Amino acid sequence: MLSEIQQDVRQGFRLLIKNPGFTILILAMLSLAIGANTAMFALVDAVLFHPLHGERASELWRVLPIHDEVTGWSYPAYGDLREGADTVAALAAWSDATPVHLSRASGRAERIPAAFVSGNFFTTVGARPRLGRLLTDADDAPGAGAAVVISDRLWRRSFGADLMAVGQVVRINGRPHAVVGIAPAGFTGASLESFPDLWIPLSTAEQVLTDFADLKPLTRRGFCWLNLTAVLRPDTGAAAAAAQMQGLVTGGRTAAGGGSGPLLKGVRLVPAAEAALGFETVATGRMRVAGQMLFGVVMVVLAIACANAAGLLLVRGERRGREIAIRRAVGASRARIVRQLLVESLMLGALAAGGGLLVASWGVDLARTLAPKGALLPLEAARDVGNPRVLFYGVAVAVLTSLTFGLAPALSAARVDLTAALTRNAAAGAGRRARPALREALVGVEIALAVVLLAGAGLLLRTLMLVGAVDPGFAVEHRLTASLDPGLQGYDRARTDVLYTNLLEAARALPDVRSAALAHIVPIEKRNMATSVEYEGYAGDQEHAPIIPFDVVTPGFFRTMGMPLLRGRDFADGDTATAAPVVIVNESFAKRFWPDQDPIGKRIRNLGEGGGLVVGLVRDARLASLRAAPEPYLFVPLAQFHVPSMSIVLETTGDPAAILPSLAATVARLDKDLPLYGAGTLGARLGAARGQERFLAALLGAFACLALILAGAGLYGVTAYATEARTREFGIRMALGAPRGHVLGLVLRRTAWLAFGGAVAGLLGAASLAGLFRSLLFGVGRADPLTFGISLAVLGAVTLLACGIPARRATRVDPLVALRCD
């Protein structure tokens, strides 16, 4: 048996080398399809299948409080649960990533996302260091030396992958810390909700975040800012552990609440992998939908490639009809023939797997390079192609693909008619037996799948165009923005006010700067602030007052942003902390709360002593999202509502990007340790907001083009083979006087019906699937006539190109030559 398989392999190699064109064509198709599939698996694995990287990922549970408003735990509550819950083998606490300023001996400070973690965090999640060591309970003890672990990403980016980085002293918000270790590559902790580059012991939170210290994060039971992750004891189930923890937190307010703390209703445990992306919000829902869509897309491309390869192997098997018939005649069994052909298919699959892994490696790197900031897929968690999971998946896909595209042609070829094959030439042996149904069915499936992708790409492209056509409500050209956060450097309010005053004066004095202003939130940002508003005329209680987003700005912000004031006035220098509170509202706010009334002079009672007086009405703008309609919005002056972190907005007379070096130098003169971050033009910021649509449209468009090329190649192959098989028939028709146009019609008619059937099935499928991905669309229906019409037109052009060449060749057949065929 083994010797027969070795013989099959040797023969297979000879045949593949003997037909280089056929071999290269199939390998190219399969390598692209397997590579795209493997690359997409690496990108979406963290979203759809295996989100956490640690060795104990499958053992982790997320511990959640049951409460109407509280979503986290206080530090004292964590201590109580860690000490009192004996059903838990390990319980670790960690915070979501919060920005800090990191500076080294050389170079300016940079803004870095950091997480505060308990000393047992890394052992709980099962992480091993890349270099050095990870944090321990000793690092988290009071009075311990300040230690920090940095991510592999930060180590490569800011430390140049220096092996001597461990042991270096860095300053975090001005406080020295020793780098004790490098986290493993791709480590994301216990969730994918944020991606910290620093891990700092929890016990140092008040020293590192000085503006955070007033909230007493380590002693106040009412301040719930931590997430908890547990590993249960082997003999304990999640229900038992939750019941014990629930007894600790619901027996009064002693454990989780403690006096002024929240009264929790209970505890629930959720597998950490399920909670890794956060809980069902619009963002996490769109992330999962995008992952499912893209993974489905590459599966479609793989199916098309398999269908194409199967079609080519069917044709090749029919051309080998005489060879197979001779082998059958001299005693080879049908099973022996099938095994030989399957071995050849597996060899093609093995070679394609190698090419596919190369394509996948390039694809992952390309996706990471081209993906916009804040892309729907968390590419920070994407695995490398060398990861065992990805390698196993790639090899498994190659094997299954080989069997999929090889089995049907092998069975078909093994059923050769011996009499017909031995009495006719190889080209006609099995081909004249007229078994085109399977080949044509495969091509019809290819066309249908290609149309699904083409229509889907068209819908996303239309979404991109419509999002791009949305009027944001503010000026974009000649605007520059950048952010800074002096609060992290220990600035108090007085120092912050002086800094911002000096910054605005210096910025306005820069060449080509027309105006400058500050805002806490600049468009387009996902974050926001919100407050309840008891507007004039509101009759309800404070608990049920509407929640409205607001921003903190300085005088001149609306002029600088190109947001026209429709009524009233802008904030002025006289609107100080000691002056009467003032506020500016937008059109949506006035229409919702004071319809058909003049908002100027109205008051919002709960904004400051005596209420905030509305002094201006500003035009609506899409400040949070281009997709969402404008919503009620408030603006308050910085002098009356202090916020440490602000963004500066500059209006320039020329290229705004050219002002950036001067602005950075200005900030450095004011404070060399204060980093400027998020710097860029407002146009680039707006482009980044459209980046998700652009990225998805580009990916799906590329896969649709690949699918269309594969389907076109399959259509060409079927038409060319069918035309060749009917050469004698066409010769007879033309010898009897049939015009060339008649022969052309005969060739194109059947192909046209094949393409039409596939197109109809594809459009129906696209309309059905678009409903599943509706959250990714904007302004278009799932059966958009323009998109589907263009898809049909593109398919028609590809069909004409694929079928026109063999059809034209058929009309040029010499009848005398054709009659000698066979």
C-alpha positions in Angstrom: 0.0 0.0 0.0 2.8 2.4 1.0 4.7 1.6 -2.2 1.6 2.3 -4.3 1.1 5.7 -2.7 4.8 6.5 -3.3 4.3 5.5 -6.9 1.2 7.7 -7.1 3.2 10.7 -5.7 6.0 10.2 -8.2 3.6 9.9 -11.0 1.7 13.0 -9.8 4.9 15.0 -9.7 5.7 14.0 -13.3 2.3 15.0 -14.5 2.3 18.3 -12.7 5.8 19.1 -14.2 4.7 17.9 -17.6 1.7 20.4 -17.6 3.3 23.6 -16.1 0.6 26.0 -17.4 -2.2 23.9 -15.8 -0.2 23.5 -12.5 0.7 27.2 -12.2 -2.8 28.3 -12.9 -4.4 26.1 -10.2 -1.6 26.9 -7.7 -2.0 30.6 -8.2 -5.8 30.4 -7.7 -5.6 28.2 -4.6 -2.6 30.1 -3.1 -4.5 33.3 -3.3 -7.7 31.8 -1.9 -6.0 29.9 0.9 -3.8 32.8 1.8 -6.7 35.3 1.9 -8.7 32.8 4.1 -5.8 32.2 6.5 -5.0 35.9 6.8 -8.6 36.7 7.5 -8.7 34.0 10.1 -5.6 35.6 11.8 -7.4 38.9 11.8 -10.9 37.8 13.0 -9.8 34.9 15.3 -9.7 37.3 18.3 -13.2 38.6 17.5 -15.1 35.5 16.6 -13.3 32.4 18.0 -10.4 32.8 20.5 -10.1 36.4 21.9 -7.7 35.9 24.8 -4.0 34.8 24.4 -3.0 33.7 27.9 -2.3 30.1 28.8 -5.3 30.1 31.1 -7.7 31.8 28.8 -10.2 29.0 28.8 -10.2 29.0 32.7 -10.9 32.7 33.1 -14.2 34.1 34.3 -15.3 37.8 34.3 -16.9 38.7 37.7 -19.7 41.2 37.2 -21.8 43.1 39.7 -25.5 43.0 39.2 -26.6 46.6 39.5 -28.7 49.0 37.4 -25.8 51.5 37.0 -22.5 50.2 38.5 -20.4 48.1 36.1 -17.2 47.8 38.1 -15.8 47.1 41.5 -14.2 49.3 44.1 -10.7 48.4 45.4 -12.0 47.6 48.9 -14.6 45.3 47.5 -12.0 43.5 45.5 -10.0 42.9 48.7 -13.1 41.5 50.4 -13.9 39.1 47.6 -10.3 38.0 47.3 -10.1 37.2 51.0 -13.6 35.8 51.5 -14.3 33.8 48.3 -12.6 30.4 48.9 -14.3 28.9 45.8 -11.9 31.0 43.8 -8.3 29.9 43.1 -7.2 33.3 41.9 -8.9 36.7 41.7 -7.2 39.6 39.8 -8.2 43.2 39.4 -7.4 45.5 36.5 -8.5 48.8 35.1 -9.4 49.8 31.6 -6.5 51.6 29.8 -6.1 55.2 30.9 -3.5 57.6 29.4 -0.3 58.5 31.1 2.8 60.4 30.1 5.9 58.2 29.7 9.3 59.8 29.3 12.8 58.4 29.1 16.2 59.9 29.7 16.4 60.9 26.1 13.5 62.2 24.1 10.2 64.0 24.9 7.3 62.5 26.9 4.7 60.5 24.9 1.1 59.7 25.8 0.7 55.9 26.5 -2.4 53.9 27.4 -1.7 52.2 30.8 -3.6 49.7 33.0 -3.4 49.4 36.7 -3.4 45.8 37.8 -3.2 43.7 40.9 0.1 41.9 41.6 -1.4 38.5 40.7 -2.8 39.7 37.4 -0.3 38.1 35.1 -0.2 34.8 36.9 -4.0 34.7 36.9 -4.3 35.1 33.2 -1.4 32.8 32.5 1.1 35.1 30.8 4.8 34.5 30.5 7.3 37.4 30.0 9.1 37.9 26.8 12.0 39.4 28.7 12.6 40.0 32.4 9.7 39.2 34.7 6.1 40.2 35.2 4.5 42.0 38.1 4.0 40.0 41.4 2.1 40.6 44.6 5.4 42.0 46.1 5.3 44.8 43.5 1.8 45.6 44.5 2.5 45.8 48.2 2.5 49.2 50.0 5.9 50.8 50.0 7.3 48.5 47.2 9.6 50.0 44.6 7.7 51.4 41.6 7.8 48.7 38.9 6.2 48.6 35.5 5.8 46.1 32.7 5.8 47.3 29.1 4.1 45.8 26.0 6.1 44.1 23.2 4.6 46.8 20.9 5.9 49.7 23.0 9.3 47.9 23.5 9.7 47.7 19.7 8.4 51.2 18.9 9.9 53.4 21.7 12.8 51.2 22.9 14.0 50.0 19.6 13.7 46.3 20.8 16.7 47.0 23.0 17.5 43.9 25.1 18.8 46.2 27.8 15.4 47.8 28.2 14.7 45.7 31.3 16.1 47.6 34.3 15.8 51.0 32.7 14.2 53.7 34.7 11.4 55.6 33.0 9.2 58.5 34.3 5.4 58.0 34.3 3.6 61.2 34.9 6.9 62.5 36.3 7.4 59.6 38.8 10.3 57.2 38.3 9.5 53.5 37.6 11.8 50.6 36.9 11.0 48.5 33.8 11.0 44.9 35.2 9.8 43.0 32.1 8.4 42.9 28.6 4.9 41.3 28.1 4.6 38.6 25.5 3.9 39.6 21.9 0.2 40.0 21.2 -0.7 40.0 24.9 -4.0 41.8 25.4 -4.7 40.8 29.1 -8.2 39.7 30.1 -10.2 41.7 27.5 -10.1 43.3 24.1 -11.9 46.5 25.3 -8.6 48.4 25.4 -4.9 47.7 24.6 -2.6 49.1 27.3 1.1 49.4 26.6 2.0 49.7 30.3 0.9 47.7 33.3 1.4 49.4 36.7 0.7 48.1 40.2 -2.7 49.1 41.6 -1.1 50.3 44.8 0.6 53.2 43.0 -2.6 54.6 41.3 -2.8 57.6 43.6 0.8 58.5 43.2 0.8 58.1 39.4 -2.6 59.8 38.8 -2.4 62.8 41.1 -5.6 64.3 39.8 -7.2 60.8 40.5 -6.1 60.8 44.1 -8.9 63.1 45.2 -11.4 60.3 44.3 -9.6 58.0 46.8 -9.5 55.0 44.4 -7.9 52.7 46.9 -10.1 53.4 49.9 -13.4 54.7 48.7 -16.0 51.9 48.4 -18.3 54.0 46.3 -15.7 54.5 43.6 -16.1 51.5 41.2 -13.4 51.5 38.6 -12.0 48.0 38.5 -12.7 44.9 36.5 -12.3 41.5 38.2 -11.2 38.2 36.6 -11.3 34.9 38.4 -10.0 31.4 38.1 -12.2 28.9 39.9 -11.1 26.0 41.9 -11.2 22.7 40.0 -14.1 21.3 42.1 -16.2 24.5 41.9 -18.7 25.5 39.3 -19.5 29.1 38.2 -22.9 28.9 39.9 -21.4 28.0 43.3 -18.7 30.7 43.1 -21.3 33.3 42.1 -23.6 32.3 45.0 -20.7 32.6 47.5 -19.7 36.0 46.1 -23.3 37.1 46.1 -23.5 36.3 49.8 -20.5 38.5 50.4 -22.0 41.5 48.5 -25.7 41.3 49.3 -25.5 40.8 53.0 -25.8 44.6 53.5 -23.3 47.1 52.2 -20.3 45.8 54.2 -18.4 44.0 51.4 -19.1 45.7 48.1 -20.8 48.8 49.2 -19.6 49.8 52.6 -21.6 52.7 53.9 -21.8 55.1 51.0 -21.1 52.4 48.4 -23.6 51.1 46.0 -26.1 48.4 47.1 -25.5 45.6 44.7 -28.1 43.0 43.9 -25.7 40.2 43.3 -22.9 38.7 41.2 -22.7 36.9 38.0 -19.8 35.1 36.3 -19.4 35.2 32.6 -16.6 33.3 30.7 -13.9 35.9 30.0 -13.8 35.0 26.3 -17.5 36.0 26.0 -16.9 39.3 27.8 -13.6 40.1 26.0 -15.1 42.5 23.5 -17.3 44.2 26.1 -21.1 43.8 26.3 -23.6 44.3 23.6 -23.1 47.9 22.5 -23.4 49.3 19.0 -19.6 49.3 18.6 -19.1 45.7 19.7 -22.1 44.6 17.6 -20.6 46.2 14.5 -17.2 44.7 15.3 -18.7 41.2 15.4 -20.7 41.8 12.2 -17.7 43.1 10.4 -15.7 40.0 11.5 -18.4 37.7 10.4 -18.8 39.5 7.1 -15.1 39.5 6.2 -14.7 35.8 7.2 -17.7 34.9 5.2 -16.3 36.8 2.2 -13.0 34.9 2.2 -14.9 31.6 2.5 -16.8 32.6 -0.6 -13.6 33.3 -2.4 -12.3 29.9 -1.3 -15.5 28.3 -2.6 -15.1 30.0 -6.0 -11.4 28.9 -6.2 -12.4 25.3 -5.3 -15.2 25.3 -8.0 -12.7 26.7 -10.5 -10.1 24.1 -9.7 -12.7 21.4 -9.8 -13.8 22.6 -13.2 -10.2 22.5 -14.5 -9.6 19.0 -13.1 -12.9 17.8 -14.7 -11.6 19.0 -18.1 -8.2 17.5 -17.5 -9.8 14.2 -16.4 -11.8 14.1 -19.6 -8.7 14.8 -21.7 -7.0 11.9 -19.9 -9.9 9.6 -20.7 -7.8 7.4 -23.0 -5.0 7.1 -20.5 -7.4 6.2 -17.7 -9.2 3.7 -20.0 -6.0 1.9 -20.8 -5.1 1.7 -17.1 -8.6 0.3 -16.4 -8.2 -2.2 -19.3 -4.9 -3.6 -17.9 -6.4 -4.2 -14.5 -6.4 -1.0 -12.4 -9.4 -0.8 -10.2 -11.7 2.2 -10.1 -10.6 2.8 -6.4 -7.0 2.8 -7.6 -7.7 5.4 -10.2 -9.6 7.6 -7.7 -6.8 7.4 -5.2 -4.2 8.4 -7.9 -6.3 11.4 -8.8 -6.9 12.4 -5.2 -3.1 12.1 -4.5 -2.5 14.6 -7.3 -5.1 16.9 -5.8 -3.5 16.7 -2.4 -0.2 17.5 -3.9 -1.6 20.6 -5.5 -3.2 21.5 -2.1 0.1 21.0 -0.3 2.0 23.2 -2.7 -0.8 25.8 -2.5 -0.7 25.7 1.3 2.9 26.9 1.2 2.1 29.7 -1.2 -1.0 30.5 0.8 1.0 30.9 4.0 3.3 33.4 2.3 0.2 35.3 0.9 -1.3 35.2 4.4 1.8 36.7 6.0 1.9 39.5 3.5 -1.8 40.0 3.9 -1.7 40.4 7.7 1.1 42.9 7.5 -0.7 44.8 4.7 -3.9 44.9 6.7 -2.1 46.2 9.8 -0.4 48.9 7.7 -3.4 50.1 5.8 -6.0 49.7 8.5 -7.2 53.1 9.9 -6.9 54.0 13.5 -9.9 52.7 15.4 -10.7 50.1 12.7 -13.7 47.9 13.5 -11.5 44.9 13.9 -9.1 45.0 16.9 -5.9 44.4 14.8 -3.8 44.8 17.9 -5.0 41.4 18.9 -4.5 39.8 15.5 -2.2 36.7 15.5 0.8 36.3 13.4 0.7 33.7 10.6 3.4 31.7 12.6 1.0 31.3 15.5 0.2 27.5 15.9 -3.6 28.2 15.7 -3.2 30.0 12.4 -0.8 27.5 11.0 -3.1 24.6 11.9 -6.0 26.4 10.3 -4.1 27.1 7.1 -3.0 23.5 6.7 -6.5 22.2 7.5 -8.0 24.6 4.9 -5.5 23.3 2.3 -6.3 19.6 3.0 -10.1 20.2 3.0 -9.8 22.3 -0.1 -7.8 19.6 -1.9 -10.4 17.0 -1.1 -13.3 19.3 -2.0 -12.0 20.2 -5.5 -10.4 16.8 -6.2 -13.1 14.3 -5.2 -15.8 15.0 -7.8 -13.4 15.1 -10.8 -11.7 11.9 -9.5 -15.0 10.1 -9.3 -16.1 11.4 -12.7 -12.8 10.5 -14.4 -12.9 7.0 -12.9 -16.3 6.3 -14.5 -14.8 6.5 -18.0 -16.5 4.6 -20.9 -13.8 2.1 -21.9 -15.1 1.4 -25.4 -15.7 5.1 -26.3 -12.3 6.2 -24.8 -10.3 3.5 -26.6 -11.9 4.1 -29.9 -11.6 7.9 -29.9 -8.7 10.3 -29.4 -8.0 11.8 -26.0 -9.7 15.1 -26.6 -12.9 13.5 -27.6 -12.8 10.4 -25.5 -14.8 11.5 -22.6 -15.6 15.0 -23.7 -18.1 13.9 -26.4 -19.9 11.9 -23.8 -21.5 15.3 -23.0 -21.2 15.5 -19.2 -21.2 19.4 -19.1 -23.8 19.7 -16.4 -21.4 19.5 -13.5 -18.9 21.9 -15.1 -21.6 24.4 -15.9 -23.2 24.0 -12.4 -19.8 24.9 -10.9 -19.4 27.9 -13.1 -23.0 29.0 -12.2 -22.1 28.8 -8.5 -18.9 30.8 -9.1 -20.9 33.6 -10.9 -23.5 33.7 -8.2 -20.9 33.9 -5.4 -19.0 36.6 -7.3 -22.1 38.7 -7.8 -22.8 38.4 -4.0 -19.4 39.9 -3.3 -19.6 42.4 -6.1 -23.0 43.7 -4.9 -21.8 43.7 -1.3 -18.7 45.7 -2.2 -20.9 48.1 -4.1 -23.2 48.6 -1.1 -20.2 49.5 1.1 -18.8 51.8 -1.6 -22.1 53.6 -1.8 -22.1 53.8 2.0 -18.6 55.4 1.9 -19.8 57.9 -0.8 -22.9 58.8 1.2 -20.9 59.2 4.5 -18.5 61.4 2.6 -21.3 63.5 1.3 -22.7 64.2 4.8 -22.4 67.9 5.8 -20.6 67.8 9.2 -21.8 71.2 10.1 -18.4 72.7 10.6 -15.5 73.9 8.4 -12.8 71.3 7.6 -10.3 73.1 5.4 -7.4 75.0 7.0 -8.0 73.6 10.4 -5.4 72.0 12.7 -6.1 70.2 16.0 -3.8 68.8 18.8 -4.4 67.8 22.3 -2.6 68.1 25.6 -3.2 67.0 29.2 -1.3 68.9 31.8 -3.4 67.3 34.6 -1.2 64.1 34.2 1.9 66.2 34.9 0.5 67.4 38.2 -0.8 70.8 37.1 -3.4 72.3 39.4 -6.1 74.6 38.1 -4.1 77.8 38.5 -1.1 76.4 36.6 -3.4 75.0 33.9 -5.2 78.3 33.4 -1.8 80.1 33.0 -0.6 77.4 30.5 -3.7 77.6 28.3 -3.6 81.4 28.3 0.0 81.5 27.3 -0.6 78.7 24.7 -3.5 80.6 23.0 -1.5 83.8 22.9 1.6 82.1 21.4 -0.5 80.1 18.9 -2.4 83.2 17.7 1.0 84.9 17.1 2.2 82.1 14.8 2.5 83.0 11.1 -0.5 82.1 9.0 -2.7 81.5 12.0 -6.0 83.3 11.7 -7.7 82.2 15.0 -7.2 79.8 17.8 -9.4 78.3 20.5 -9.6 75.4 23.0 -12.2 72.6 23.4 -12.3 69.5 25.5 -13.8 67.4 22.7 -13.2 68.2 19.0 -14.9 66.5 16.1 -15.0 63.7 15.3 -14.4 61.8 18.7 -16.0 58.7 20.1 -15.7 60.0 23.7 -18.1 62.5 25.2 -19.3 64.1 28.4 -22.9 64.3 29.4 -25.0 65.9 32.1 -28.6 65.8 33.2 -30.4 69.1 32.3 -33.3 70.6 34.2 -34.2 73.1 31.4 -36.6 75.9 31.9 -40.1 74.4 31.7 -39.0 71.0 32.9 -41.5 69.7 35.5 -39.9 66.3 36.4 -37.5 65.3 39.1 -33.7 65.4 38.9 -33.4 61.6 38.6 -35.4 61.5 35.3 -34.0 64.7 33.8 -32.8 64.2 30.2 -29.1 63.4 29.7 -27.4 65.7 27.2 -23.8 65.7 25.9 -21.8 68.8 26.4 -18.4 70.3 25.6 -16.1 72.8 27.3 -14.7 75.5 25.0 -13.0 78.9 25.1 -14.2 82.1 23.4 -13.7 82.1 19.7 -14.2 78.3 19.3 -17.3 78.6 17.1 -15.6 81.1 14.8 -12.5 79.0 14.6 -14.5 75.8 13.8 -16.7 77.5 11.3 -19.9 76.8 13.3 -22.0 79.9 12.8 -23.9 81.4 15.7 -27.5 81.8 14.6 -28.6 83.9 17.6 -27.1 85.6 20.6 -23.4 85.9 21.4 -20.3 83.8 21.8 -18.6 83.3 25.1 -16.5 86.3 26.2 -13.5 87.0 28.4 -15.9 88.3 31.0 -17.5 84.9 31.4 -15.1 84.0 34.3 -15.4 81.7 37.2 -16.9 84.4 39.4 -19.4 85.6 36.7 -22.9 84.3 36.3 -22.9 80.9 34.5 -23.6 81.0 30.8 -24.3 78.3 28.2 -24.7 78.0 24.4 -27.1 75.5 22.9 -27.5 74.0 19.4 -30.5 74.0 17.2 -31.5 70.5 18.1 -31.5 71.4 21.8 -33.7 74.4 21.2 -36.1 72.5 19.0 -36.5 69.7 21.5 -36.9 71.6 24.7 -38.2 75.0 23.6 -40.0 74.5 20.3 -41.3 77.6 18.7 -39.6 79.7 21.4 -36.5 81.9 21.5 -33.8 80.0 23.5 -31.9 83.2 24.2 -32.5 84.2 27.8 -33.7 80.7 28.9 -32.1 79.0 31.8 -30.8 75.5 32.6 -31.5 75.4 36.3 -28.9 72.7 37.4 -25.9 74.4 35.7 -24.3 76.5 38.3 -25.7 78.6 41.1 -28.9 80.3 39.8 -28.8 78.2 36.6 -27.0 78.6 33.3 -28.2 81.5 31.1 -28.5 80.6 27.4 -26.6 83.4 25.6 -26.2 81.8 22.2 -27.7 79.5 19.6 -25.3 77.6 17.3 -25.9 75.7 14.2 -26.2 71.9 14.4 -23.1 69.8 13.8 -22.2 66.1 13.7 -19.7 66.2 16.5 -19.6 62.6 17.6 -20.4 60.6 14.4 -21.0 61.3 10.7 -23.6 58.5 10.7 -25.7 59.9 13.5 -28.1 62.8 13.0 -27.3 65.9 15.1 -28.5 65.6 18.7 -29.1 68.2 21.4 -25.8 69.6 22.6 -24.6 72.1 25.2 -21.4 74.2 25.3 -20.0 75.8 28.5 -17.0 78.1 28.9 -13.7 76.6 30.2 -13.4 79.4 32.7 -16.6 78.2 34.4 -16.1 74.5 34.1 -12.5 73.5 34.5 -11.2 70.4 32.6 -7.5 69.6 32.6 -7.2 68.0 29.2 -8.0 70.2 26.2 -7.5 70.3 22.5 -6.3 73.4 20.6 -8.0 74.2 17.3 -6.2 76.5 14.8 -7.7 78.2 11.7 -4.9 78.9 9.2 -4.6 80.8 6.0 -2.5 78.1 4.3 -1.6 74.5 4.7 -2.5 73.6 8.4 -0.1 70.7 8.5 2.8 73.2 8.0 1.9 74.9 11.3 2.3 71.7 13.3 6.1 71.9 13.9 5.7 75.5 15.1 2.9 74.5 17.4 4.9 71.6 18.9 7.8 73.9 19.5 5.5 76.3 21.2 4.3 73.7 23.6 7.9 72.5 24.2 8.9 76.0 25.2 6.0 76.2 27.7 6.8 72.7 29.2 9.3 70.4 27.6 7.8 67.4 29.5 4.3 67.9 28.3 3.5 65.8 25.2 1.4 67.0 22.4 -0.8 64.1 21.0 -3.5 63.5 18.5 -2.0 66.3 16.3 -3.3 66.5 12.7 -5.5 68.4 10.3 -9.3 68.4 10.8 -9.5 67.0 7.3 -7.4 64.0 8.3 -9.5 63.5 11.5 -12.6 63.5 9.3 -11.0 61.1 6.9 -10.2 58.8 9.8 -13.8 58.9 10.8 -14.6 57.6 7.4 -11.7 55.2 7.5 -13.8 52.2 8.7 -16.1 52.4 5.7 -13.1 52.9 3.4 -11.2 50.0 4.9 -14.2 47.6 4.7 -15.1 48.8 1.2 -11.5 48.3 0.0 -11.2 44.8 1.5 -14.5 43.6 0.1 -13.8 45.3 -3.2 -10.5 43.5 -3.5 -12.0 40.2 -2.7 -14.9 40.9 -5.2 -12.4 41.6 -8.0 -10.5 38.4 -7.2 -13.8 36.5 -7.2 -14.9 38.1 -10.5 -11.5 37.2 -12.1 -11.9 33.6 -10.9 -15.5 33.4 -12.1 -14.5 34.9 -15.4 -11.7 32.4 -15.8 -14.1 29.6 -15.1 -16.6 30.9 -17.6 -13.9 31.2 -20.2 -12.8 27.6 -19.5 -16.3 26.1 -19.9 -17.0 28.1 -23.0 -13.7 27.3 -24.6 -14.0 23.6 -23.9 -17.7 23.4 -25.0 -16.7 25.2 -28.2 -13.9 22.9 -28.9 -16.1 19.9 -28.3 -18.6 21.2 -30.9 -16.0 22.0 -33.6 -17.3 19.3 -36.0 -20.9 20.5 -35.5 -20.0 24.1 -36.3 -18.1 23.0 -39.3 -21.1 21.1 -40.7 -23.4 24.1 -40.0 -21.1 26.5 -41.9 -20.6 24.0 -44.7 -24.4 24.0 -45.1 -24.4 27.8 -45.4 -24.9 29.0 -41.8 -23.6 32.5 -41.3 -20.8 33.2 -38.8 -23.3 35.2 -36.7 -25.4 32.1 -36.2 -22.5 30.2 -34.9 -21.6 33.1 -32.6 -25.1 33.1 -31.2 -25.0 29.3 -30.6 -21.9 29.8 -28.5 -23.0 32.8 -26.6 -26.7 31.8 -26.0 -26.0 29.0 -23.6 -23.3 30.9 -21.8 -25.6 33.9 -21.5 -28.3 31.8 -19.8 -25.6 30.4 -17.5 -24.4 33.9 -16.5 -28.0 35.2 -16.2 -29.0 32.4 -13.9 -25.9 32.8 -11.7 -26.5 36.6 -11.6 -30.1 36.3 -10.5 -29.2 33.8 -7.8 -26.3 36.1 -6.7 -28.4 39.2 -6.5 -31.1 37.4 -4.4 -28.3 36.1 -2.1 -26.8 39.6 -1.8 -30.1 41.1 -0.9 -30.7 38.5 1.8 -27.2 38.7 3.3 -27.2 42.5 3.2 -30.0 42.4 5.8 -27.6 40.6 8.2 -25.0 43.4 7.8 -27.3 46.3 7.8 -25.5 47.9 10.7 -22.5 48.5 8.4 -24.5 50.3 5.8 -25.6 54.0 5.7 -28.2 55.6 3.5 -28.7 52.6 1.2 -31.2 49.8 1.2 -30.1 46.2 1.1 -31.4 45.9 -2.5 -30.1 49.3 -3.8 -31.1 49.5 -7.5 -28.1 51.5 -8.6 -25.6 49.2 -6.9 -27.3 46.0 -8.3 -27.5 47.6 -11.8 -23.8 48.4 -11.8 -23.0 44.9 -10.6 -25.0 43.4 -13.5 -23.3 45.7 -15.9 -19.8 44.7 -14.7 -20.8 41.0 -14.8 -22.1 41.5 -18.3 -18.8 43.0 -19.4 -16.8 40.2 -17.8 -19.1 37.6 -19.5 -18.7 39.1 -22.9 -14.9 39.2 -22.4 -14.7 35.6 -21.1 -17.1 34.2 -23.8 -16.2 36.5 -26.7 -12.8 35.0 -27.3 -13.8 31.3 -27.8 -17.0 32.4 -29.6 -15.0 34.5 -32.1 -12.5 31.6 -32.5 -15.5 29.3 -33.3 -16.6 31.5 -36.1 -13.2 31.3 -37.8 -13.2 27.5 -38.0 -12.4 26.2 -41.5 -15.3 23.9 -42.4 -13.0 21.4 -44.1 -10.7 21.2 -41.1 -13.7 20.9 -38.8 -15.1 18.0 -40.8 -11.9 16.1 -40.3 -12.1 16.4 -36.5 -12.8 13.4 -34.4 
